[in-house]
Amino acid sequence: MDTGTNYDWSISSSLAGAVLPIGIYMQAPQSSFIGDSIIAGHPAHYSFLEHTTTTNIASTIEKQFGDITMYSYQNMGIGSQTTTNVSARFQADVLDSKPKLAIVE
């Protein structure tokens, strides 16, 4: 097999079947969105704080905002959250990452 442009990645990975962790909390995003299912992106998208595989980032408010402003963003939306729930996690999920903008829904 050619090791240049025609490399067959599917059979050569030593990590086949492995799960690689990714960080869901960005360090110093320019903008941080927090709220309920509207911010999370339901029904087309669920934030990565929620346990689901439904993902359509392009449909989210955050992605559209990021495309317009070129700001990095953090989606901290969780479906069915109340004002009390959002308030309880605001420091850890938004303020501790020190964004330039915090958008609360």
KOLGU-4560 file (N, C-alpha, C; in nm, 3 decimals, padded with zeros to 5 digits):
<recs>
<n_xx: 00.085 n_yy: -00.118 n_zz: 00.000 ca_xx: 00.000 ca_yy: 00.000 ca_zz: 00.000 c_xx: 00.088 c_yy: 00.123 c_zz: 00.000 mol: A seq: 1 type: MET>
<n_xx: 00.054 n_yy: 00.220 n_zz: -00.080 ca_xx: 00.126 ca_yy: 00.347 ca_zz: -00.088 c_xx: 00.114 c_yy: 00.421 c_zz: 00.046 mol: A seq: 2 type: ASP>
<n_xx: 00.225 n_yy: 00.468 n_zz: 00.100 ca_xx: 00.221 ca_yy: 00.540 ca_zz: 00.229 c_xx: 00.195 c_yy: 00.688 c_zz: 00.211 mol: A seq: 3 type: THR>
<n_xx: 00.171 n_yy: 00.733 n_zz: 00.091 ca_xx: 00.144 ca_yy: 00.874 ca_zz: 00.065 c_xx: -00.004 c_yy: 00.903 c_zz: 00.073 mol: A seq: 4 type: GLY>
<n_xx: -00.063 n_yy: 00.939 n_zz: -00.039 ca_xx: -00.202 ca_yy: 00.983 ca_zz: -00.041 c_xx: -00.303 c_yy: 00.870 c_zz: -00.033 mol: A seq: 5 type: THR>
<n_xx: -00.264 n_yy: 00.749 n_zz: -00.061 ca_xx: -00.358 ca_yy: 00.637 ca_zz: -00.063 c_xx: -00.345 c_yy: 00.548 c_zz: 00.059 mol: A seq: 6 type: ASN>
<n_xx: -00.308 n_yy: 00.603 n_zz: 00.171 ca_xx: -00.288 ca_yy: 00.523 ca_zz: 00.292 c_xx: -00.421 c_yy: 00.471 c_zz: 00.344 mol: A seq: 7 type: TYR>
<n_xx: -00.428 n_yy: 00.344 n_zz: 00.376 ca_xx: -00.550 ca_yy: 00.282 ca_zz: 00.427 c_xx: -00.551 c_yy: 00.290 c_zz: 00.580 mol: A seq: 8 type: ASP>
<n_xx: -00.610 n_yy: 00.396 n_zz: 00.634 ca_xx: -00.612 ca_yy: 00.419 ca_zz: 00.778 c_xx: -00.696 c_yy: 00.317 c_zz: 00.853 mol: A seq: 9 type: TRP>
<n_xx: -00.795 n_yy: 00.261 n_zz: 00.791 ca_xx: -00.888 ca_yy: 00.174 ca_zz: 00.862 c_xx: -00.824 c_yy: 00.046 c_zz: 00.915 mol: A seq: 10 type: SER>
<n_xx: -00.723 n_yy: -00.005 n_zz: 00.851 ca_xx: -00.664 ca_yy: -00.130 ca_zz: 00.898 c_xx: -00.531 c_yy: -00.111 c_zz: 00.972 mol: A seq: 11 type: ILE>
<n_xx: -00.483 n_yy: 00.013 n_zz: 00.979 ca_xx: -00.351 ca_yy: 00.035 ca_zz: 01.036 c_xx: -00.353 c_yy: 00.101 c_zz: 01.172 mol: A seq: 12 type: SER>
<n_xx: -00.468 n_yy: 00.130 n_zz: 01.225 ca_xx: -00.474 ca_yy: 00.199 ca_zz: 01.353 c_xx: -00.451 c_yy: 00.102 c_zz: 01.468 mol: A seq: 13 type: SER>
<n_xx: -00.360 n_yy: 00.136 n_zz: 01.556 ca_xx: -00.338 ca_yy: 00.054 ca_zz: 01.676 c_xx: -00.444 c_yy: 00.083 c_zz: 01.781 mol: A seq: 14 type: SER>
<n_xx: -00.529 n_yy: 00.183 n_zz: 01.756 ca_xx: -00.634 ca_yy: 00.221 ca_zz: 01.850 c_xx: -00.771 c_yy: 00.172 c_zz: 01.806 mol: A seq: 15 type: LEU>
<n_xx: -00.776 n_yy: 00.078 n_zz: 01.716 ca_xx: -00.905 ca_yy: 00.029 ca_zz: 01.666 c_xx: -00.995 c_yy: -00.013 c_zz: 01.781 mol: A seq: 16 type: ALA>
<n_xx: -01.110 n_yy: 00.045 n_zz: 01.789 ca_xx: -01.206 ca_yy: 00.012 ca_zz: 01.893 c_xx: -01.182 c_yy: 00.086 c_zz: 02.024 mol: A seq: 17 type: GLY>
<n_xx: -01.080 n_yy: 00.169 n_zz: 02.029 ca_xx: -01.049 ca_yy: 00.242 ca_zz: 02.152 c_xx: -01.133 c_yy: 00.369 c_zz: 02.162 mol: A seq: 18 type: ALA>
<n_xx: -01.149 n_yy: 00.417 n_zz: 02.281 ca_xx: -01.219 ca_yy: 00.542 ca_zz: 02.304 c_xx: -01.118 c_yy: 00.644 c_zz: 02.353 mol: A seq: 19 type: VAL>
<n_xx: -01.113 n_yy: 00.758 n_zz: 02.286 ca_xx: -01.021 ca_yy: 00.863 ca_zz: 02.325 c_xx: -01.098 c_yy: 00.975 c_zz: 02.394 mol: A seq: 20 type: LEU>
<n_xx: -01.061 n_yy: 01.012 n_zz: 02.516 ca_xx: -01.133 ca_yy: 01.120 ca_zz: 02.585 c_xx: -01.101 c_yy: 01.255 c_zz: 02.523 mol: A seq: 21 type: PRO>
<n_xx: -01.201 n_yy: 01.341 n_zz: 02.522 ca_xx: -01.180 ca_yy: 01.479 ca_zz: 02.478 c_xx: -01.226 c_yy: 01.572 c_zz: 02.589 mol: A seq: 22 type: ILE>
<n_xx: -01.170 n_yy: 01.689 n_zz: 02.595 ca_xx: -01.210 ca_yy: 01.786 ca_zz: 02.696 c_xx: -01.334 c_yy: 01.861 c_zz: 02.651 mol: A seq: 23 type: GLY>
<n_xx: -01.438 n_yy: 01.861 n_zz: 02.733 ca_xx: -01.559 ca_yy: 01.935 ca_zz: 02.697 c_xx: -01.555 c_yy: 02.077 c_zz: 02.750 mol: A seq: 24 type: ILE>
<n_xx: -01.461 n_yy: 02.105 n_zz: 02.837 ca_xx: -01.447 ca_yy: 02.239 ca_zz: 02.891 c_xx: -01.329 c_yy: 02.308 c_zz: 02.825 mol: A seq: 25 type: TYR>
<n_xx: -01.357 n_yy: 02.414 n_zz: 02.754 ca_xx: -01.254 ca_yy: 02.488 ca_zz: 02.684 c_xx: -01.189 c_yy: 02.586 c_zz: 02.781 mol: A seq: 26 type: MET>
<n_xx: -01.060 n_yy: 02.604 n_zz: 02.770 ca_xx: -00.992 ca_yy: 02.705 ca_zz: 02.850 c_xx: -01.003 c_yy: 02.839 c_zz: 02.780 mol: A seq: 27 type: GLN>
<n_xx: -01.058 n_yy: 02.937 n_zz: 02.850 ca_xx: -01.071 ca_yy: 03.074 ca_zz: 02.802 c_xx: -01.144 c_yy: 03.087 c_zz: 02.668 mol: A seq: 28 type: ALA>
<n_xx: -01.268 n_yy: 03.035 n_zz: 02.658 ca_xx: -01.344 ca_yy: 03.061 ca_zz: 02.536 c_xx: -01.376 c_yy: 03.210 c_zz: 02.529 mol: A seq: 29 type: PRO>
<n_xx: -01.393 n_yy: 03.263 n_zz: 02.410 ca_xx: -01.428 ca_yy: 03.404 ca_zz: 02.398 c_xx: -01.573 c_yy: 03.427 c_zz: 02.439 mol: A seq: 30 type: GLN>
<n_xx: -01.658 n_yy: 03.327 n_zz: 02.418 ca_xx: -01.798 ca_yy: 03.338 ca_zz: 02.460 c_xx: -01.843 c_yy: 03.206 c_zz: 02.520 mol: A seq: 31 type: SER>
<n_xx: -01.930 n_yy: 03.217 n_zz: 02.619 ca_xx: -01.983 ca_yy: 03.099 ca_zz: 02.685 c_xx: -02.134 c_yy: 03.112 c_zz: 02.694 mol: A seq: 32 type: SER>
<n_xx: -02.205 n_yy: 03.012 n_zz: 02.645 ca_xx: -02.351 ca_yy: 03.011 ca_zz: 02.645 c_xx: -02.398 c_yy: 02.913 c_zz: 02.752 mol: A seq: 33 type: PHE>
<n_xx: -02.495 n_yy: 02.955 n_zz: 02.833 ca_xx: -02.548 ca_yy: 02.868 ca_zz: 02.937 c_xx: -02.699 c_yy: 02.882 c_zz: 02.940 mol: A seq: 34 type: ILE>
<n_xx: -02.768 n_yy: 02.771 n_zz: 02.963 ca_xx: -02.913 ca_yy: 02.774 ca_zz: 02.969 c_xx: -02.972 c_yy: 02.635 c_zz: 02.958 mol: A seq: 35 type: GLY>
<n_xx: -03.093 n_yy: 02.630 n_zz: 02.904 ca_xx: -03.165 ca_yy: 02.503 ca_zz: 02.894 c_xx: -03.154 c_yy: 02.443 c_zz: 02.754 mol: A seq: 36 type: ASP>
<n_xx: -03.258 n_yy: 02.373 n_zz: 02.711 ca_xx: -03.255 ca_yy: 02.301 ca_zz: 02.583 c_xx: -03.239 c_yy: 02.393 c_zz: 02.462 mol: A seq: 37 type: SER>
<n_xx: -03.282 n_yy: 02.517 n_zz: 02.472 ca_xx: -03.267 ca_yy: 02.610 ca_zz: 02.359 c_xx: -03.119 c_yy: 02.635 c_zz: 02.334 mol: A seq: 38 type: ILE>
<n_xx: -03.044 n_yy: 02.662 n_zz: 02.440 ca_xx: -02.901 ca_yy: 02.684 ca_zz: 02.426 c_xx: -02.831 c_yy: 02.553 c_zz: 02.389 mol: A seq: 39 type: ILE>
<n_xx: -02.873 n_yy: 02.443 n_zz: 02.449 ca_xx: -02.812 ca_yy: 02.313 ca_zz: 02.416 c_xx: -02.827 c_yy: 02.281 c_zz: 02.268 mol: A seq: 40 type: ALA>
<n_xx: -02.940 n_yy: 02.323 n_zz: 02.207 ca_xx: -02.961 ca_yy: 02.301 ca_zz: 02.065 c_xx: -03.069 c_yy: 02.201 c_zz: 02.030 mol: A seq: 41 type: GLY>
<n_xx: -03.150 n_yy: 02.161 n_zz: 02.127 ca_xx: -03.254 ca_yy: 02.060 ca_zz: 02.103 c_xx: -03.353 c_yy: 02.106 c_zz: 01.997 mol: A seq: 42 type: HIS>
<n_xx: -03.407 n_yy: 02.018 n_zz: 01.918 ca_xx: -03.393 ca_yy: 01.873 ca_zz: 01.917 c_xx: -03.280 c_yy: 01.823 c_zz: 01.826 mol: A seq: 43 type: PRO>
<n_xx: -03.220 n_yy: 01.911 n_zz: 01.746 ca_xx: -03.120 ca_yy: 01.866 ca_zz: 01.650 c_xx: -02.984 c_yy: 01.837 c_zz: 01.713 mol: A seq: 44 type: ALA>
<n_xx: -02.954 n_yy: 01.904 n_zz: 01.823 ca_xx: -02.823 ca_yy: 01.890 ca_zz: 01.886 c_xx: -02.839 c_yy: 01.887 c_zz: 02.038 mol: A seq: 45 type: HIS>
<n_xx: -02.757 n_yy: 01.811 n_zz: 02.104 ca_xx: -02.751 ca_yy: 01.810 ca_zz: 02.249 c_xx: -02.608 c_yy: 01.848 c_zz: 02.286 mol: A seq: 46 type: TYR>
<n_xx: -02.592 n_yy: 01.936 n_zz: 02.385 ca_xx: -02.456 ca_yy: 01.975 ca_zz: 02.424 c_xx: -02.381 c_yy: 01.851 c_zz: 02.473 mol: A seq: 47 type: SER>
<n_xx: -02.251 n_yy: 01.863 n_zz: 02.477 ca_xx: -02.169 ca_yy: 01.748 ca_zz: 02.515 c_xx: -02.170 c_yy: 01.726 c_zz: 02.666 mol: A seq: 48 type: PHE>
<n_xx: -02.248 n_yy: 01.806 n_zz: 02.739 ca_xx: -02.270 ca_yy: 01.783 ca_zz: 02.881 c_xx: -02.381 c_yy: 01.680 c_zz: 02.901 mol: A seq: 49 type: LEU>
<n_xx: -02.459 n_yy: 01.656 n_zz: 02.795 ca_xx: -02.572 ca_yy: 01.564 ca_zz: 02.801 c_xx: -02.530 c_yy: 01.428 c_zz: 02.744 mol: A seq: 50 type: GLU>
<n_xx: -02.593 n_yy: 01.324 n_zz: 02.793 ca_xx: -02.558 ca_yy: 01.188 ca_zz: 02.751 c_xx: -02.644 c_yy: 01.145 c_zz: 02.633 mol: A seq: 51 type: HIS>
<n_xx: -02.597 n_yy: 01.176 n_zz: 02.513 ca_xx: -02.666 ca_yy: 01.138 ca_zz: 02.390 c_xx: -02.569 c_yy: 01.147 c_zz: 02.274 mol: A seq: 52 type: THR>
<n_xx: -02.604 n_yy: 01.086 n_zz: 02.165 ca_xx: -02.522 ca_yy: 01.094 ca_zz: 02.045 c_xx: -02.583 c_yy: 01.186 c_zz: 01.940 mol: A seq: 53 type: THR>
<n_xx: -02.690 n_yy: 01.257 n_zz: 01.974 ca_xx: -02.755 ca_yy: 01.348 ca_zz: 01.880 c_xx: -02.669 c_yy: 01.474 c_zz: 01.866 mol: A seq: 54 type: THR>
<n_xx: -02.606 n_yy: 01.488 n_zz: 01.751 ca_xx: -02.514 ca_yy: 01.600 ca_zz: 01.731 c_xx: -02.534 c_yy: 01.664 c_zz: 01.595 mol: A seq: 55 type: THR>
<n_xx: -02.566 n_yy: 01.792 n_zz: 01.595 ca_xx: -02.575 ca_yy: 01.873 ca_zz: 01.474 c_xx: -02.530 c_yy: 02.014 c_zz: 01.513 mol: A seq: 56 type: ASN>
<n_xx: -02.400 n_yy: 02.029 n_zz: 01.530 ca_xx: -02.344 ca_yy: 02.155 ca_zz: 01.580 c_xx: -02.385 c_yy: 02.273 c_zz: 01.493 mol: A seq: 57 type: ILE>
<n_xx: -02.393 n_yy: 02.254 n_zz: 01.363 ca_xx: -02.425 ca_yy: 02.364 ca_zz: 01.272 c_xx: -02.561 c_yy: 02.427 c_zz: 01.301 mol: A seq: 58 type: ALA>
<n_xx: -02.651 n_yy: 02.354 n_zz: 01.367 ca_xx: -02.785 ca_yy: 02.407 ca_zz: 01.395 c_xx: -02.792 c_yy: 02.489 c_zz: 01.523 mol: A seq: 59 type: SER>
<n_xx: -02.684 n_yy: 02.499 n_zz: 01.598 ca_xx: -02.690 ca_yy: 02.566 ca_zz: 01.728 c_xx: -02.672 c_yy: 02.716 c_zz: 01.719 mol: A seq: 60 type: THR>
<n_xx: -02.728 n_yy: 02.785 n_zz: 01.816 ca_xx: -02.713 ca_yy: 02.929 ca_zz: 01.828 c_xx: -02.566 c_yy: 02.965 c_zz: 01.842 mol: A seq: 61 type: ILE>
<n_xx: -02.493 n_yy: 02.887 n_zz: 01.922 ca_xx: -02.352 ca_yy: 02.915 ca_zz: 01.946 c_xx: -02.269 c_yy: 02.910 c_zz: 01.818 mol: A seq: 62 type: GLU>
<n_xx: -02.292 n_yy: 02.808 n_zz: 01.737 ca_xx: -02.218 ca_yy: 02.793 ca_zz: 01.612 c_xx: -02.247 c_yy: 02.910 c_zz: 01.519 mol: A seq: 63 type: LYS>
<n_xx: -02.373 n_yy: 02.948 n_zz: 01.510 ca_xx: -02.410 ca_yy: 03.060 ca_zz: 01.423 c_xx: -02.348 c_yy: 03.190 c_zz: 01.474 mol: A seq: 64 type: GLN>
<n_xx: -02.348 n_yy: 03.210 n_zz: 01.605 ca_xx: -02.284 ca_yy: 03.326 ca_zz: 01.666 c_xx: -02.133 c_yy: 03.324 c_zz: 01.637 mol: A seq: 65 type: PHE>
<n_xx: -02.072 n_yy: 03.209 n_zz: 01.654 ca_xx: -01.929 ca_yy: 03.195 ca_zz: 01.627 c_xx: -01.893 c_yy: 03.223 c_zz: 01.482 mol: A seq: 66 type: GLY>
<n_xx: -01.979 n_yy: 03.179 n_zz: 01.390 ca_xx: -01.955 ca_yy: 03.204 ca_zz: 01.248 c_xx: -01.960 c_yy: 03.354 c_zz: 01.216 mol: A seq: 67 type: ASP>
<n_xx: -02.051 n_yy: 03.426 n_zz: 01.280 ca_xx: -02.065 ca_yy: 03.569 ca_zz: 01.255 c_xx: -01.952 c_yy: 03.649 c_zz: 01.320 mol: A seq: 68 type: ILE>
<n_xx: -01.920 n_yy: 03.617 n_zz: 01.444 ca_xx: -01.823 ca_yy: 03.696 ca_zz: 01.521 c_xx: -01.681 c_yy: 03.643 c_zz: 01.514 mol: A seq: 69 type: THR>
<n_xx: -01.664 n_yy: 03.518 n_zz: 01.472 ca_xx: -01.536 ca_yy: 03.448 ca_zz: 01.472 c_xx: -01.484 c_yy: 03.426 c_zz: 01.615 mol: A seq: 70 type: MET>
<n_xx: -01.573 n_yy: 03.431 n_zz: 01.714 ca_xx: -01.537 ca_yy: 03.403 ca_zz: 01.853 c_xx: -01.542 c_yy: 03.253 c_zz: 01.878 mol: A seq: 71 type: TYR>
<n_xx: -01.452 n_yy: 03.205 n_zz: 01.960 ca_xx: -01.464 ca_yy: 03.067 ca_zz: 02.007 c_xx: -01.578 c_yy: 03.065 c_zz: 02.107 mol: A seq: 72 type: SER>
<n_xx: -01.643 n_yy: 02.951 n_zz: 02.122 ca_xx: -01.759 ca_yy: 02.944 ca_zz: 02.210 c_xx: -01.764 c_yy: 02.813 c_zz: 02.285 mol: A seq: 73 type: TYR>
<n_xx: -01.833 n_yy: 02.817 n_zz: 02.397 ca_xx: -01.853 ca_yy: 02.698 ca_zz: 02.480 c_xx: -02.003 c_yy: 02.682 c_zz: 02.500 mol: A seq: 74 type: GLN>
<n_xx: -02.057 n_yy: 02.567 n_zz: 02.464 ca_xx: -02.200 ca_yy: 02.537 ca_zz: 02.481 c_xx: -02.219 c_yy: 02.467 c_zz: 02.615 mol: A seq: 75 type: ASN>
<n_xx: -02.279 n_yy: 02.538 n_zz: 02.710 ca_xx: -02.303 ca_yy: 02.482 ca_zz: 02.843 c_xx: -02.453 c_yy: 02.465 c_zz: 02.868 mol: A seq: 76 type: MET>
<n_xx: -02.529 n_yy: 02.442 n_zz: 02.762 ca_xx: -02.672 ca_yy: 02.420 ca_zz: 02.775 c_xx: -02.705 c_yy: 02.278 c_zz: 02.815 mol: A seq: 77 type: GLY>
<n_xx: -02.804 n_yy: 02.264 n_zz: 02.901 ca_xx: -02.854 ca_yy: 02.132 ca_zz: 02.941 c_xx: -03.007 c_yy: 02.138 c_zz: 02.940 mol: A seq: 78 type: ILE>
<n_xx: -03.068 n_yy: 02.047 n_zz: 02.868 ca_xx: -03.214 ca_yy: 02.043 ca_zz: 02.859 c_xx: -03.281 c_yy: 02.031 c_zz: 02.995 mol: A seq: 79 type: GLY>
<n_xx: -03.395 n_yy: 02.097 n_zz: 03.010 ca_xx: -03.480 ca_yy: 02.095 ca_zz: 03.130 c_xx: -03.420 c_yy: 02.167 c_zz: 03.250 mol: A seq: 80 type: SER>
<n_xx: -03.316 n_yy: 02.245 n_zz: 03.229 ca_xx: -03.258 ca_yy: 02.321 ca_zz: 03.339 c_xx: -03.349 c_yy: 02.438 c_zz: 03.376 mol: A seq: 81 type: GLN>
<n_xx: -03.358 n_yy: 02.464 n_zz: 03.504 ca_xx: -03.432 ca_yy: 02.579 ca_zz: 03.555 c_xx: -03.332 c_yy: 02.690 c_zz: 03.587 mol: A seq: 82 type: THR>
<n_xx: -03.383 n_yy: 02.808 n_zz: 03.617 ca_xx: -03.298 ca_yy: 02.919 ca_zz: 03.657 c_xx: -03.213 c_yy: 02.880 c_zz: 03.778 mol: A seq: 83 type: THR>
<n_xx: -03.271 n_yy: 02.807 n_zz: 03.872 ca_xx: -03.198 ca_yy: 02.763 ca_zz: 03.990 c_xx: -03.083 c_yy: 02.670 c_zz: 03.951 mol: A seq: 84 type: THR>
<n_xx: -03.107 n_yy: 02.576 n_zz: 03.858 ca_xx: -03.001 ca_yy: 02.485 ca_zz: 03.813 c_xx: -02.888 c_yy: 02.561 c_zz: 03.745 mol: A seq: 85 type: ASN>
<n_xx: -02.923 n_yy: 02.653 n_zz: 03.656 ca_xx: -02.823 ca_yy: 02.730 ca_zz: 03.583 c_xx: -02.742 c_yy: 02.816 c_zz: 03.681 mol: A seq: 86 type: VAL>
<n_xx: -02.811 n_yy: 02.879 n_zz: 03.774 ca_xx: -02.744 ca_yy: 02.963 ca_zz: 03.873 c_xx: -02.644 c_yy: 02.883 c_zz: 03.957 mol: A seq: 87 type: SER>
<n_xx: -02.681 n_yy: 02.761 n_zz: 03.991 ca_xx: -02.595 ca_yy: 02.677 ca_zz: 04.075 c_xx: -02.466 c_yy: 02.637 c_zz: 04.005 mol: A seq: 88 type: ALA>
<n_xx: -02.467 n_yy: 02.629 n_zz: 03.874 ca_xx: -02.347 ca_yy: 02.587 ca_zz: 03.802 c_xx: -02.281 c_yy: 02.701 c_zz: 03.724 mol: A seq: 89 type: ARG>
<n_xx: -02.331 n_yy: 02.822 n_zz: 03.738 ca_xx: -02.280 ca_yy: 02.936 ca_zz: 03.662 c_xx: -02.132 c_yy: 02.963 c_zz: 03.689 mol: A seq: 90 type: PHE>
<n_xx: -02.092 n_yy: 02.962 n_zz: 03.814 ca_xx: -01.951 ca_yy: 02.988 ca_zz: 03.848 c_xx: -01.860 c_yy: 02.885 c_zz: 03.783 mol: A seq: 91 type: GLN>
<n_xx: -01.889 n_yy: 02.758 n_zz: 03.803 ca_xx: -01.802 ca_yy: 02.650 ca_zz: 03.752 c_xx: -01.807 c_yy: 02.638 c_zz: 03.600 mol: A seq: 92 type: ALA>
<n_xx: -01.926 n_yy: 02.653 n_zz: 03.541 ca_xx: -01.942 ca_yy: 02.628 ca_zz: 03.398 c_xx: -01.916 c_yy: 02.750 c_zz: 03.310 mol: A seq: 93 type: ASP>
<n_xx: -01.921 n_yy: 02.870 n_zz: 03.367 ca_xx: -01.900 ca_yy: 02.990 ca_zz: 03.286 c_xx: -01.786 c_yy: 03.076 c_zz: 03.343 mol: A seq: 94 type: VAL>
<n_xx: -01.804 n_yy: 03.128 n_zz: 03.460 ca_xx: -01.709 ca_yy: 03.226 ca_zz: 03.513 c_xx: -01.568 c_yy: 03.172 c_zz: 03.529 mol: A seq: 95 type: LEU>
<n_xx: -01.554 n_yy: 03.049 n_zz: 03.571 ca_xx: -01.420 ca_yy: 02.992 ca_zz: 03.592 c_xx: -01.339 c_yy: 02.980 c_zz: 03.463 mol: A seq: 96 type: ASP>
<n_xx: -01.407 n_yy: 02.977 n_zz: 03.347 ca_xx: -01.334 ca_yy: 02.969 ca_zz: 03.220 c_xx: -01.299 c_yy: 03.108 c_zz: 03.166 mol: A seq: 97 type: SER>
<n_xx: -01.345 n_yy: 03.214 n_zz: 03.233 ca_xx: -01.310 ca_yy: 03.352 ca_zz: 03.201 c_xx: -01.338 c_yy: 03.394 c_zz: 03.056 mol: A seq: 98 type: LYS>
<n_xx: -01.463 n_yy: 03.375 n_zz: 03.009 ca_xx: -01.495 ca_yy: 03.419 ca_zz: 02.873 c_xx: -01.507 c_yy: 03.571 c_zz: 02.867 mol: A seq: 99 type: PRO>
<n_xx: -01.491 n_yy: 03.627 n_zz: 02.748 ca_xx: -01.516 ca_yy: 03.769 ca_zz: 02.728 c_xx: -01.665 c_yy: 03.801 c_zz: 02.739 mol: A seq: 100 type: LYS>
<n_xx: -01.748 n_yy: 03.708 n_zz: 02.689 ca_xx: -01.893 ca_yy: 03.724 ca_zz: 02.688 c_xx: -01.958 c_yy: 03.602 c_zz: 02.753 mol: A seq: 101 type: LEU>
<n_xx: -02.063 n_yy: 03.629 n_zz: 02.832 ca_xx: -02.146 ca_yy: 03.520 ca_zz: 02.887 c_xx: -02.287 c_yy: 03.545 c_zz: 02.839 mol: A seq: 102 type: ALA>
<n_xx: -02.343 n_yy: 03.449 n_zz: 02.770 ca_xx: -02.479 ca_yy: 03.459 ca_zz: 02.719 c_xx: -02.566 c_yy: 03.364 c_zz: 02.799 mol: A seq: 103 type: ILE>
<n_xx: -02.663 n_yy: 03.419 n_zz: 02.871 ca_xx: -02.750 ca_yy: 03.342 ca_zz: 02.959 c_xx: -02.890 c_yy: 03.338 c_zz: 02.898 mol: A seq: 104 type: VAL>
<n_xx: -02.943 n_yy: 03.218 n_zz: 02.883 ca_xx: -03.079 ca_yy: 03.203 ca_zz: 02.829 c_xx: -03.166 c_yy: 03.144 c_zz: 02.937 mol: A seq: 105 type: GLU>
</recs>
